[in-house]
Amino acid sequence: MSPAEIESRIGLRDDLESSGRWLFRHRGSLPLLLVPAVMLALRGFTYPLGSHALDVAWDLFCLSVGLLGLGIRIVTAGFAPSGTSSRDTNSPKATLLNTSGMYSLVRHPLYLGNFFMWMAPALLPRSLPLIVIIVLAFWLYYERIMLAEEAFLRRAFCEAFEEWAQRTPTFFPALKHWQQPPLPFSWRTALRREYSGLFALITTLTIVEVAAEFARSGTFQLDMYWRVLFVTSAAVYVALRLLKRRTRILYVPGR
């Protein structure tokens, strides 16, 4: 490889890492740019085969997909020790390299969980073009974030990172590689770190459901089970937020 080609590859890698760091800082708000695509996919929305019962069944399937993603995040967070990840929105931070638990199956379990949580509202309108758009957007979006995070981990942990990366898939889990974490699962840690996930998921699905019903009937309607889910998730969110902000109940030493 010529010096010019090496320089070109290094420049491209640096550009991708730079864009990944920018996306990392804005990872909470940029997915909102996909809202117009979801709304467009709802045009002409109807119940599957004209059946409300089938629509309810599909809603519950979509909800289960989202809950699978949330469950992956909860398992990841519940086993993680302190110092292995950060909720900082400016740049990746870690003082320890986590290679056990979910991180022994896949290098980015939190983003794997996010994928299923993205797919839940993407599936709700039953639009193949929307599903393709969401999958491609997710991949382009998180590929750069993962690249930036791995560049940070490679610099921070050197050979330890390289050894872990060689045996651990980037995104598709290798279930046979499970390594038991050194710490037991902590529900308090999982709730402290992921308390907003359920509310965010239910809120997103509720908004899409309301929009779907409006596209179908021209009126704002919401089935009772969605109302119960939304109110319940909101109450859980408020309760856990107060516990996190006002008490030490959800804090576990070393987590």
Secondary structure, DSSP 8 states (H G I E B T S, - for coil): --HHHHHHHHHHHHHHHHHHHHHHHTTTTGGGGGHHHHHHHTTT---GGG-HHHHHHHHHHHHHHHHHHHHHHHHHHHH--TTS----SSS---SS---SGGGGT-S-HHHHHHHHHHHHHHHTTT-HHHHHHHHHHHHHHHHHHHHHHHHHHHHHHHHHHHHHHHHS-SSS--GGG----SS---HHHHHHHHTTHHHHHHHHHHHHHHHHHHHHHSS----HHHHHHHHHHHHHHHHHHHHHHH-STT--TT-
